[in-house]
Amino acid sequence: MRLPPFQRYTRFIQLLGVLLAGMLVGAAILNTLHIAKFQHMYNVNRGLQEQLEQYEQDIKYLNHFKSQHTVIKSIKLRIENGSVSEQNRLQLDELTESELIKRVKENLSIFLGKSIYDIDSDAQLARNLLKSMVYRDVYGKDYTIELKTVLLVDNVLQIWMTVKAYARPPG
């Protein structure tokens, strides 16, 4: 049996190899784009679900306190990024921020329904509670928060805070 000479087909085999390599690289790039788009869609969906939960909770509290005009009806938390020095600046993703806000809001829920004239009785307690509070295992990391500004306007308690990564003490 005689084998055909492959010198005639070397150019064709090279082109076929380049075509297959291009297909593999294209498939990898397309898969990466698909995963990135899916991850973004997941983050947006998660954020919208958390907003929906927050709105439902706000509606429940607002309906509960609608006849009382001098009580705290909702709590609004904001995380500051600009006041922290460049070396300590912590870039948080949307999911981590929303989870931290949810946990802090649970701790501050003692203020809901309190009279706006009696807020000073519990303010020091909340400040001391949150000053030393470490939020563990928020998507695999630990954080501490520090309250910067607390403002009460139109029955809404607004709080600005900074978030720092928690460094565990050695030992």
C-alpha positions in Angstrom: 0.0 0.0 0.0 1.3 3.3 -1.0 0.9 6.5 1.2 0.2 9.8 -0.6 2.8 12.5 -0.2 1.8 15.0 2.5 3.9 17.8 1.1 1.0 18.6 -1.1 -1.3 19.1 1.9 0.9 21.0 4.3 -0.6 24.4 3.5 -4.1 23.0 3.9 -3.2 21.4 7.3 -1.7 24.7 8.5 -4.8 26.6 7.6 -7.0 24.0 9.3 -4.8 24.3 12.4 -5.1 28.2 12.4 -8.9 27.8 11.9 -9.2 25.5 14.9 -7.1 27.7 17.1 -9.2 30.7 16.1 -12.4 28.8 16.9 -11.0 27.9 20.4 -9.9 31.5 21.1 -13.3 32.8 19.9 -15.2 30.4 22.0 -13.2 31.3 25.1 -13.8 35.0 24.5 -17.5 34.5 23.9 -17.8 32.4 27.0 -16.0 35.1 29.1 -18.4 37.7 27.8 -21.4 35.6 28.5 -20.2 34.9 32.1 -19.6 38.7 32.6 -23.0 39.6 31.4 -24.6 36.9 33.5 -22.7 38.1 36.6 -23.9 41.7 36.0 -27.4 40.5 35.5 -27.2 38.5 38.8 -25.9 41.5 40.7 -28.7 43.8 39.3 -31.3 41.2 40.2 -30.0 40.7 43.7 -29.9 44.5 44.2 -33.5 44.8 43.0 -34.6 42.0 45.3 -33.0 43.7 48.3 -34.6 47.0 47.3 -38.0 45.3 47.1 -37.6 43.8 50.5 -36.6 47.2 51.9 -39.6 48.9 50.3 -41.9 46.3 51.6 -40.5 46.7 55.1 -40.8 50.5 54.8 -44.4 50.2 53.7 -45.1 48.0 56.7 -43.6 50.4 59.1 -45.1 53.4 57.5 -48.6 51.9 57.6 -48.0 50.9 61.3 -46.9 54.4 62.3 -49.1 56.5 59.9 -51.2 57.9 62.7 -48.2 58.9 64.8 -46.5 62.1 63.6 -43.6 62.4 66.0 -42.0 59.0 65.6 -39.1 57.7 63.5 -40.8 55.9 60.6 -37.8 54.8 58.6 -34.0 54.5 58.7 -31.8 55.4 55.7 -28.2 54.4 55.7 -25.4 55.6 53.5 -21.8 54.4 53.2 -19.3 57.2 52.7 -16.2 56.6 50.5 -14.8 60.1 50.1 -13.8 60.9 53.7 -11.5 57.9 54.1 -7.8 58.4 53.3 -6.5 56.9 50.1 -4.5 54.1 51.7 -7.5 53.0 53.8 -10.1 53.4 51.1 -12.1 50.3 50.7 -13.9 49.6 47.4 -17.1 47.6 48.2 -19.2 45.9 45.6 -23.0 46.5 45.5 -23.8 43.2 47.1 -21.5 43.8 50.1 -22.8 47.3 50.6 -26.4 46.2 50.6 -25.6 43.3 53.0 -23.8 45.6 55.4 -26.6 48.1 55.2 -29.2 45.4 55.9 -27.3 44.1 58.9 -26.7 47.6 60.4 -30.4 48.4 59.8 -31.3 45.3 61.8 -29.2 46.6 64.7 -30.7 50.1 64.5 -34.3 48.9 64.3 -34.7 49.7 68.0 -35.2 53.3 66.8 -38.2 52.6 64.7 -41.4 53.8 66.4 -39.4 55.9 69.0 -40.4 59.5 69.5 -38.2 62.0 67.8 -38.0 63.9 71.0 -36.7 61.0 73.0 -34.0 59.9 70.5 -31.2 61.1 72.6 -31.9 58.5 75.3 -30.9 55.7 72.9 -28.4 57.4 70.7 -25.4 56.8 73.0 -26.4 53.1 73.3 -26.5 52.7 69.5 -23.3 54.6 69.0 -21.5 52.4 71.5 -23.1 49.3 70.1 -22.1 50.0 66.5 -18.7 51.5 67.3 -17.4 48.1 68.5 -19.5 46.0 66.1 -17.7 43.6 63.8 -19.8 42.2 61.0 -18.4 38.8 60.3 -18.6 36.7 57.1 -20.1 39.3 54.8 -19.4 37.4 51.6 -16.2 35.9 53.0 -14.8 39.1 54.7 -15.1 40.8 58.0 -15.9 44.6 58.4 -16.2 47.2 61.1 -18.3 50.3 60.7 -18.1 53.8 62.2 -20.9 56.2 62.3 -20.0 59.6 61.0 -23.2 61.6 60.9 -26.7 61.0 62.3 -29.5 63.3 61.1 -33.2 63.2 61.8 -35.4 64.9 59.1 -39.1 64.4 58.3 -39.3 61.3 60.6 -36.5 59.6 58.7 -33.3 58.8 60.6 -30.4 59.3 58.1 -27.0 57.9 59.0 -23.7 58.2 57.2 -21.0 55.7 58.0 -17.6 54.4 56.9 -16.7 50.8 56.5 -13.3 49.4 57.2 -11.9 45.9 56.7 -11.5 44.2 60.0 -8.0 42.9 60.8 -8.2 40.0 63.3 -5.8 40.4 66.2 -2.9 38.0 66.2 -3.1 35.0 68.5 
